[in-house]
């Protein structure tokens, strides 16, 4: 794992990285697991190690909170299963993994999901998608990257990996070049709205005060795509948003075309499951996705959402009930929540 990937795992307190590396903090002389609940150190104070023994040899002491020097039997089982999936050239069945772990497939499924937030099958899909991305980034042909990642056929990669890439493998290899994005700007009750979509689904739904500024942001977000202004093609999306702003739920059913990390996918799926008119705290969302300590990472995933309303990040608030930051302005967030709570239309501009 590269250090920037390791650092991201530390920031997110990602339990899936436990056992794969350890980090030491120079200012304290202590080393920890990635999922340690202690306060995150400054990046410049952190040093990474492949093993606990290497950290101790470098003079670091084990943390008394996460106990990185030892591992429970469950942790050893999860680590062994993850390693088997990481090294497999083709998908492993749950039965085969259960045999490796020495437990029933049902028990293994529960244990693995509790520890990582993913089922063994979902973890395997994530691993194959990352292998595919690495191969494409390094210039491999789509065919070579497909089979090198562990996909058994071109059909499998286009069905399974395209969702993770946010575009076809060929387009991903070209850095997004060749992807056509249709967009339109229109005034709505929340100010100016920009909608953009590929043939697969919505890739941007933004609010602002200036239409030209929103279009410029779209160009910066998708610099190599073909961007075409086409209000007619986006008519159904515009109508769906206007219906939502008139008090009708159902916007989360729109098809989406997004690139996301596995963690973002988990958070965004949880957000789309929050019922209309209800809210959740960042802590509740973190617990729901199986990463109760990753509250800040959940907040970052909410902030990185590119499709307002369709992924309703406005329904996530602080544990006190106070409104926190919103990519499109806290006042818009307040207006949306007040409208949903009463099932009412936003009859007046949000300001």
N, C-alpha and C positions, 0 to 999 in steps of 0.2 A: 504494500500500500504506500502511495506517495504521501509525503508529510501533510500536504494541504487536505488530502482526503481524510487522513487521520485526525487532523485538527477539527475538521467539520464534524466528525464522529464524536469528538470530545465536547464540542459546543452543544451537540444535540443529545449528549448523554446516551448514545446509541448502544444498547445492550448487545446488539448483534456483533459489535466489534470486540466485546470482551473475550479475552484469550488470544486475540489476533495480534494485539500489541499492548504496550503499557506506556504511560507518559510520566515523566518526572518533572518536578517544579523546582527550578534552581533556587528560587528565593526561600523555599521552605525545606529543601532537601528531602522531600517526600515523593513517592511514586504511587500511581493509582491506576485503576481500571478506567476505560473510557466512560463507563456508566456511573462513575462515582458521583454521589449526590452533593459533594462539597462544592464550594464556590469556584467558578471557572477562573483559572489564572490568566495572566496576560500572556499573549502568544510568545513574546520574546523570552519569557522565563521557562518555556516548555522544551523538553527534550524527549524524543521518542525511542522506545526500545522494543525489540521483538519478543523478549522474554522477561519475566520477573527477575531471573537470575542475572541477566545483563544489567538491569537497573540497579540491583543490589551491588554488583561488582563495580558500578560507577559511583558508589557511595550514597545512593538514595535509600531511605528507610521506607518500609511499606506503610501505607495509609491505614489508620486504625478504623476508618469507617467502611471502606470497601474491601479490605483484606485481600489485596491483589496477589499475595504470595501463595495463597491456597485456592483451591477450587472444589466446590461441592460435586457430588456424583452427578447431579442434574446438569451442572455446567459442563462437566466433562462429556456427558452424553450429547448435549447440544453442540459443543465444539466439534466432536467427532462427526456428527451428522452434517454440520456445515462444511467441514473439510471434505467429506465424501461428495457432497453436492458440488463444491468448488472444483474438485478434481475430475469429476465424471465427464466423459465425452458425450454422454447422452442422458436424457432424463432418467432418474431412478424412481422406481415405484415406492409408494409408502410402505408396502409390505417388505421390500428389500431393505429400506432404511430401518424399519422396525426390527428386522432380523439382525442388522448391524448393531443396533442399540441394545438389543436384548430385551425388548419390551413389545407390547402389542402396538400395532399401527395406531389404534385409537389413543392410547396413552401417549405415544410419541407425538402425535399431532397436537394434543393439548399442551404437552410440555414445551414443544418447540415454539408454538404460537405464543404461549405465555412469556417465553424468554425473549423472543425476537419481534413479536407483533405480526409475524407472517407465518403462514403454513409452509411446510417443506416444499410444496409445489410452487407456491408464490415466490419463495426464496429462490428456487431453481430458475423460475422465469426471469427474476431480477438478475441473477448471475449471468444467464445466457444473453440478456439484453445488454449488459455492461460489456461482455466479451465482444458482442457484435459492434458496439460503439467503438471500442478500442481498435478493433480490426479496421473499421471504416476510417477512423481518424488517422491510422497509420498508412492508409493508401491501398489496402487490400481491395480486390474486386469484391463485388457483392456476393458472388458465388463462394469465393474463398472465405470471406468473413462469415457467411452463413453457416457453412459446414464447420469452420473452425470454432464457432461459438457453440456448436452442439445442436443446431437445428437440423432436423432430418430431411428437410425439403425446402424448396423455395416457397411453397405454399405455407408451410409452417412459419417461416420467418415473416412473411407479409401479414399473416393473421395474428401472430403473437407478438412480434416486435414492433410493428408499425405504431401501435398505441404508445409504447414506451418512447419511441423516437419522436413522435409527433408529426411524422411524415414518412414517406417510403424510404427504405434503406438507401436507394440510389440518390434521392434528393438529400438525405442526411449527409452522404459522402461528399456531395457538392456544396455543403454548407448552406443548404436551403435554396440554392439557385434553381430556377425552374419551377418553383412552387408559385401558383397564382393565388393572390389574396385579393378578394373583392372587399371594398369598404364603402362606408357611407357615414356622413355626419348629419345629425338632425337635432333640433332643439326639443327638449322634453322638460318635464316638471323639475328635473334635477339639474337643469342647465343644458350645456351642449353634450351630446352623446356621440361617441364614435363606435361603430360596429364593424368588425372585420371577420371574414370567414374564408376558409379554404373549401374545397369540394367535400371535405370530410366533416367539417363543422366549425363552430365559432372559435376563433383564436384570440379575439380581443373584444372587450366591452368596457369602454372607459367613459368617465365623465370629466368635464372641465368647464372652464369659462370661455374658452376661445377655440373655435373649430380648427383654425389653421395650426394652432399649437398641438392639438391632438393628432392631426395628420403628420406633423413633423415627428412626433413621438413614435408613430407607427413606422415611419421610414427608418428611424434609429433602431427600433426593435427588430425589424425584418429587412435589413439593408440589401440582401441579395435576392429577395423574392420579387416577383412581378406584382406590383400593386396597381389595382384597377378600381377607380371609383365607379360604383354600380349600385345605385340605390334600389333599382328594380329587383335585382337578384337578391337583395337583402330584405325585401319587403316583409317576408314572413317573420324574420327575426325582429325587425322594428315593431311589427304588430304585436308580437309576443311580449316585448318589453313594455309597450304602451298599455297592454292589457294588465300586466303586473302592476304598473304604477296606478292603474285605475282600481286596484283592489282585488285582482284575480290571481291566486297562487298558481303554481305549475311551471314557473320559468326554469326550474332545475332539471326539467326533462329535455331541454335543448341538447342536441348533439354538440360535442366539443372536440377540438383538435388542439391539444396542448402538449408541450414537452414538459416533463416533470421528473424529479427524482423519485425513487420509491417512497421516501418519507413524505414528500409533498402529495403524492397520490393518496397515501393513507389519510392524511389530514383533509384533503379536498373531498374525498369520498365521505368522510365523517361530516363535513360541513353540509354536503348536499342532502344528508339524512336528517338534518335539524328541521323539525316541522315549521311551517309558516306560522308566524306569530309567537314563536318561542326563541329563547336565547340559551347559549351555553357559555360557561367560562372557559378560559384557556386551559385551566387545570382539568376540567371535565372532558374536554376534547383530548387532551394528552392521555388521560386515563382510558378513554374509550378506544384509542388506537393501540393500547398496550404499552405505552411509554410514559408512565405517570410523571417522570422527572423531566421530561422534555418540554416544559411549558414555554420556554423562550423559543425553542425550535418551532413549536406550533405557531407562536406569534409571527415568526419570520415566514413560515409557510403561508399564513394568512396575508401578510404584507406582499408576498410575491405573486398572489393571485392576479391573473390578467383578465378575468372575465367576471366583472361585478355582477351581482344578482344571480347569475347562473350557478356560480359557486358562492353561496351567501356568506362571505366572510364578515359581513356586517352584523350577523347574528352571534358573533363571539365578543364577549365583554369581559371586563375584569371580574374577579371573584366578588368584589364589593358591589357589582352592578354598574359601576361607572363605565362610561365609554372611553375606550382607548383610541389610539390613532387609527385612521382609516385612509387608505391610499387616495381616495377621492374626496377627502375632507370629512371631519367629524360631524359637521352640520348636516351633511348628506346622510351620514349614518344615523343620526338622531331622527331625521325626517323619515327614513325608511322604517326604522323600528317603531316609531309612533304610528305610522300608517299600518304596519302589519299588526300591531297590538290591537288596533281598533277595527281591523279589516276594512279600512277606509281608503279611498283614493287620495292621492296627493293633489288636491284641488288647487292649491296655491303653490307658487314657486317655493323651493325649500328655504330661501332666505326671507 
